[in-house]
Amino acid sequence: MSKPLTIIVFFFFGLSACSRQEATVSIPFAATIGGQAVGCQGLHAAFRMTDLRFYVYQPTLHRNDGTSVSVRLHENGRWQRDELVLIDLEDGSGDCRNGTRDTNNEIIGNVPVDEYQGLTFSIGVPFERNHADPLTASAPLDDSTMHWHWRSGYKFLRAGFETANDGFWIHLGSAGCLGTVQNIKSCRFSNRFDVTLDDFQLGDEITIDFTALLSTSNSIDGTQADCSSGPAEETCREPFTVFGIDFDTGEQVSEQQLFFVGQH
């Protein structure tokens, strides 16, 4: 008698699982300046991108009824794992001299079939994973170019651009961290920020528009400049406002001005 009962139990379990329909979604990213594409090969008339890589975690879609659902990421062994994605829009060519050939321009995952309006995600790496041992980390945290060995954490975002005679690059990451690798107790400056895109719908492209960053980084003053998120670097103060981060506290205090839906 027990064998038929077991078959019936598994039949109903399978039927229940099949009733939860899911769809695979792609959320693509592109780099622009004022609505014009920018890349390593000088796609823009005046500016060239020299770097653009960043970590996205906990991408979440919002239903029309106000509820939310996390995107269940496809773990592809390279770019996505455990709610964390590495977006890499540079290909190591042209002016992206410190880059790599491989690229990833999208988040791919599953969500229940439904109608969605709005997307949120965070830029950064969660504290516990940010300070684990990078030598034993799984992808996408095994990329040594994204790790700040001297700060015992990851660069949440690397971005840079140049003109004919000027340029600026920025590396965003936690600062003022106390301890050693695998034993960081705290960081004085978190330097993470959230992105809320209320008008996002499935099928839309997210643009990373450098316009606001250009206006705050003295990129056309004839002097090369950079920012490594250090508390003593005044060159970081204005660019941090683009992320909505208070440079003196490392906390997000306003809406970011870097990520948008479609052409901006």
Number of C-alpha atoms within 10 A of each C-alpha: 5 6 7 8 10 10 11 11 10 11 11 11 11 11 10 10 9 10 8 9 11 13 11 14 19 16 18 16 22 18 21 20 23 14 16 13 20 24 25 23 16 17 14 17 10 11 22 24 30 28 27 24 23 22 23 22 20 19 22 19 24 20 15 12 9 9 9 16 14 18 19 19 21 17 17 11 10 15 24 26 19 13 18 24 29 27 22 23 25 28 22 18 15 15 20 21 13 12 21 15 11 10 16 18 19 21 21 19 20 16 17 15 12 11 12 19 17 18 23 18 18 18 23 26 25 14 16 11 14 22 22 19 16 22 10 9 12 13 18 20 27 16 16 11 15 22 18 17 13 8 20 23 26 27 25 24 23 20 19 21 24 19 16 10 11 16 24 23 20 24 23 24 27 27 20 15 17 14 14 15 16 15 13 18 12 15 16 15 21 21 24 22 20 18 20 16 16 14 13 21 17 14 10 14 18 21 21 23 24 23 16 17 24 19 13 16 23 19 22 16 11 12 11 15 16 18 18 19 24 17 16 10 12 13 19 22 19 17 21 24 20 22 25 22 25 18 22 12 13 23 16 19 14 14 15 19 17 16 20 20 17 16 16 15
